[in-house]
Amino acid sequence: MTELLEINAIDNWLKRGNSRVLIAGPCSAESEEQLLQTATDIAKHYPENIFRSGVWKPRTRPGAFEGVGEDGLKWLQQVKQKTNMRVATEVAKASH
């Protein structure tokens, strides 16, 4: 039952009438400026869609850049406040 509720919640979040949903943004969040500029440009043309950027980026080589982490969540909050777009990121492990 819980699984069905979760699926319905996701379906409702993705619905935009008969339109397709665009999920767009940089693969990896690198700076607040990068996210805000990209989001502003996307919002000009697709304000009803979802802005997505990765803040945790697992790599195949240990010790390589793995994203900006929690700072990126603050940047995504700024994107939401300034553009009113829905925002998303992936969760790479339970500690996130």
C-alpha positions as CSV (number, residue, x, y, z in Angstrom):
1,M,0.0,0.0,0.0
2,T,2.8,2.4,0.9
3,E,4.5,1.7,-2.4
4,L,1.3,2.6,-4.3
5,L,1.0,5.9,-2.4
6,E,4.6,6.8,-3.3
7,I,4.0,6.0,-6.9
8,N,0.8,8.2,-6.9
9,A,2.7,11.0,-5.2
10,I,5.4,10.9,-7.9
11,D,2.9,10.7,-10.7
12,N,1.1,13.8,-9.3
13,W,4.4,15.7,-8.9
14,L,5.3,15.0,-12.5
15,K,1.9,15.9,-14.0
16,R,1.5,19.1,-16.0
17,G,-1.7,18.7,-17.8
18,N,-1.1,17.0,-21.1
19,S,2.4,18.4,-21.5
20,R,5.6,16.5,-21.1
21,V,7.8,17.3,-18.2
22,L,11.3,18.6,-18.7
23,I,13.9,17.8,-16.1
24,A,17.0,19.8,-16.8
25,G,20.1,21.2,-15.2
26,P,23.8,20.6,-14.9
27,C,25.0,17.1,-14.1
28,S,27.1,18.3,-11.2
29,A,26.5,21.5,-9.1
30,E,29.8,23.4,-9.1
31,S,28.8,26.8,-7.8
32,E,25.8,28.8,-6.6
33,E,26.3,31.1,-9.5
34,Q,26.3,28.2,-12.0
35,L,23.0,26.8,-10.6
36,L,21.2,30.2,-10.4
37,Q,22.2,31.2,-13.9
38,T,21.3,27.9,-15.5
39,A,18.0,27.7,-13.6
40,T,17.1,31.3,-14.5
41,D,17.7,30.5,-18.2
42,I,15.7,27.3,-18.0
43,A,12.8,29.1,-16.1
44,K,12.5,31.7,-18.9
45,H,11.4,29.0,-21.3
46,Y,10.2,26.2,-19.1
47,P,8.9,27.6,-15.8
48,E,6.6,24.7,-15.1
49,N,9.3,22.0,-15.2
50,I,11.9,20.6,-12.8
51,F,15.4,21.8,-12.2
52,R,17.8,19.0,-11.4
53,S,21.5,19.1,-10.5
54,G,23.7,16.6,-8.7
55,V,25.3,17.6,-5.4
56,W,26.7,14.1,-4.6
57,K,28.6,12.5,-7.4
58,P,30.0,9.1,-6.7
59,R,33.0,8.4,-8.8
60,T,34.8,5.2,-9.8
61,R,38.1,6.5,-8.6
62,P,38.3,7.0,-4.8
63,G,39.4,10.5,-3.7
64,A,38.1,12.2,-6.9
65,F,35.7,15.1,-6.7
66,E,32.4,13.7,-5.4
67,G,30.3,16.9,-5.5
68,V,29.7,19.9,-3.3
69,G,27.4,18.0,-0.9
70,E,25.2,20.0,1.6
71,D,26.2,23.4,0.2
72,G,24.6,22.3,-3.0
73,L,21.3,21.8,-1.2
74,K,21.4,25.4,-0.1
75,W,22.0,26.4,-3.7
76,L,19.0,24.4,-4.8
77,Q,16.8,26.1,-2.2
78,Q,17.9,29.4,-3.8
79,V,16.9,28.1,-7.2
80,K,13.5,27.2,-5.8
81,Q,13.0,30.7,-4.2
82,K,14.2,32.7,-7.2
83,T,12.6,30.7,-10.0
84,N,9.7,28.9,-8.3
85,M,10.6,25.8,-10.3
86,R,10.5,22.4,-8.6
87,V,14.0,21.1,-7.8
88,A,15.5,17.6,-7.5
89,T,18.8,15.9,-6.9
90,E,19.8,12.3,-6.5
91,V,20.6,10.6,-3.2
92,A,23.7,8.5,-3.5
93,K,23.7,6.8,-0.1
94,A,21.6,6.7,3.1
95,S,23.8,9.3,4.9
96,H,22.7,11.9,2.3
